[in-house]
Amino acid sequence: MAAKGTRVTQQEKEKMWQLYQQGYTFVKIAKQLRRSPDTVSRYVHAYEAAVSAAGYVMNAK
């Protein structure tokens, strides 16, 4: 695992999201990126919310 207190980069967040969309589990992603499954879950859900909000704004009339 990454050292406690290390920051998750934007590239890591995007990679987590991409792997999750490919069907990987939080545990599998965490092992691959050497992060905690809780951290992966937190950032995947946050990224998902951001993508959803951006889509909502783009489609608003």
C-alpha positions in Angstrom: 0.0 0.0 0.0 1.0 3.6 -0.4 2.2 5.3 2.6 -0.5 6.7 4.9 -1.3 10.3 4.1 -0.1 10.2 0.5 -2.4 12.2 -1.8 -4.3 10.5 -4.6 -3.4 12.2 -7.9 -5.9 13.1 -10.6 -4.4 10.4 -12.9 -4.9 7.8 -10.2 -8.6 8.9 -9.8 -9.1 8.6 -13.5 -7.4 5.2 -13.6 -9.6 4.0 -10.7 -12.7 5.1 -12.6 -11.6 3.4 -15.8 -10.8 0.1 -14.1 -14.1 0.2 -12.2 -16.0 0.8 -15.5 -14.1 -2.3 -17.0 -15.7 -4.4 -14.2 -12.9 -4.5 -11.7 -13.8 -4.7 -8.0 -12.6 -2.1 -5.5 -10.3 -4.8 -3.9 -8.7 -5.6 -7.3 -8.2 -2.0 -8.2 -6.8 -1.3 -4.7 -4.2 -4.1 -5.1 -3.2 -3.0 -8.5 -2.8 0.7 -7.5 -1.5 -0.2 -4.0 -4.2 1.7 -2.3 -6.9 0.8 0.3 -10.2 -0.5 -1.0 -11.9 2.2 1.1 -9.8 4.9 -0.7 -10.7 3.4 -4.1 -14.4 3.3 -3.3 -14.3 6.9 -2.0 -12.7 8.3 -5.2 -14.7 6.2 -7.6 -17.9 7.4 -6.1 -16.7 11.0 -6.1 -15.5 10.8 -9.7 -18.9 9.2 -10.6 -20.7 12.1 -9.0 -18.6 14.6 -10.9 -19.2 12.9 -14.2 -22.9 12.7 -13.5 -23.1 16.4 -12.5 -21.1 17.5 -15.6 -23.5 15.4 -17.8 -26.5 17.1 -16.1 -25.1 20.5 -16.7 -24.3 19.8 -20.4 -27.8 18.4 -21.0 -29.7 21.2 -19.2 -31.8 23.4 -21.4 
